[in-house]
Amino acid sequence: MTKIKPIYTTEVIAKGGRNGQVKSNNDVLDLQVRAPKEMGGSSDAYANPEMLFAAGYSACFDSALNLVLKKGKIKTGETTVHAKVSIGQIDNGGFGLAAALAVNIPEIPLEQAQELTAQAHKICPYSNATRGNIEVTLSVTNNTIHV
């Protein structure tokens, strides 16, 4: 196991599991969480652990990608990372996760966008934490998104 020198540490307390509340030590995060309908919940109107993981992974990956772009002095349009996180049963009867990241790096050739995504995948803390533990698939586009 690789040791880290912590730069930042956060704390969150969960009460009630999938039908409870999560709250950070600084009160910035204070959410009710509920199981989604697919897992026996009554409503999809609440956050759930997979949603929070997808938010963290996509934000972190986009930051890693932008670090790679900055270090390489590469100019692009605004990047986006769309994360899909799935939960399901695994062979041992427990549960596992899978993640799919759709990365968009506009205004550069697709081959270059794919290489930059691979570099970000090597340095992203979420990618490093999940590597070899869950299935992570990457897809890359270079579309310019007009708003």
N, C-alpha and C positions, 0 to 999 in steps of 0.2 A: 504494500500500500504506500502511495506517495504521501509524504507529509507536506503540509502547507504552512506558510508563515501568514497567519491571518492579517488581512488588510482591513476587513470589516466583518462584524458579526452582528446578526440580528436575532431577536427572540420573538417567538410567537407561541401563545398558549392556545390549545384546542380543548374545548369542553363539549361533550356530547357526541363526539365522532362525526359521522356524516350527517347527522341531524342535530347540529349544535352551533357552536360559535367559534371563530378564530379571532384572536386579538393580539396585535403586536405590542411589545413593551413600551413603544412610544405613542400608542393609540392612533397611529396613522391608519393602520389596518384594523378594522373592527366589523366583521361580517358574520351574518348568519349563513351557515352552509346547510344544504339539504341534499339528500340523494336525488339524482335525476329520475325522471319517470321510468327510464329503461332499467333502473335498479330498484324499483319499488317505491320511489318517491311520488308524492302527490302533485308536484309542480316543478316546472323547469325555470321558475322565476327567481331562483337563488343560485349563488355561487356553489361550486363543489370542488373537491380537491384536484380533479383532473383539469378543470378550468383554470385554477390557480397555477398549476404546473405549466399548462400551455402558455399562460400569460408570462410567467417567469422565463420559460425557455425561449419564447419568441423575442422578448425584449433583450435578453442576454445575448442571443445569437446575433441579433441585429447590431448590438454594440460591438461584438467581436468582429463582425463583418466591417463595420465602419472603422475600427481600429486597423484592420488589414488595408482598407482603402487609404486611410490617412498615412500609414507607414509607407505604402507604395506610391504615394502622391498621385492617386488615381481619382479623376473627377468623374462623377456619375450624377444621375438624378437621385431623388430620394429613394432609398432602399426600403423594402418591406419584407417581413418574415411572417408568414401565416402558419401557425402551428395547429395541428390536429392531434389530440392525445386521446388514445383509446384505452379502456380497461377491459380485461377479459380473463377468463379462467385459463390456467396453464396446466400442463400435464400432471403436476404433483397435487392437484386439487386446490391450490392457492390461486392467487390472482396476480396478473402482471400488466404492464403497460406497454404501449407502442406509441411512437411519435412519428409524425410526418411533417416535415418542414418544407413549405413552398417559399423559396427565396426569389425575390425579384430585384435585379440590379439593372436599372434602365441606362440607356445611352452608351452601352459598351457592347462589344461582340459577345455572343452567347458563350463561346469557348472560354473567353476570359472571365465571364461571370461564373462559369462552372468552376474554374480554377480558384477564383477568389472565395467562393463558397466552401470549397474543400479546405482552403487555408483557415477560414473562420471556424470550420468544424474541428480543426486540430487545436484551436486555442480557447474555444468557448468552454467555460466551466461546466455548463449543463451537458454539453457533448462529452466532455471528459468524464463526468460523473456517470453518464448513462452508457458509455461505450462498453460493449461486451455484456451489458446487463439487460438492456431492452432493445428491441428493434427500432432503429431510427432510419427513416428514408428521407432523402433530400431530392427535391426537384428544383430546377433553376430556370428562370425566364429573364428576359432583358426588355420587357415591355415598358414603354413610356405611358404612364397613367395620367390621363387628362381629367381634371376635376371640373 
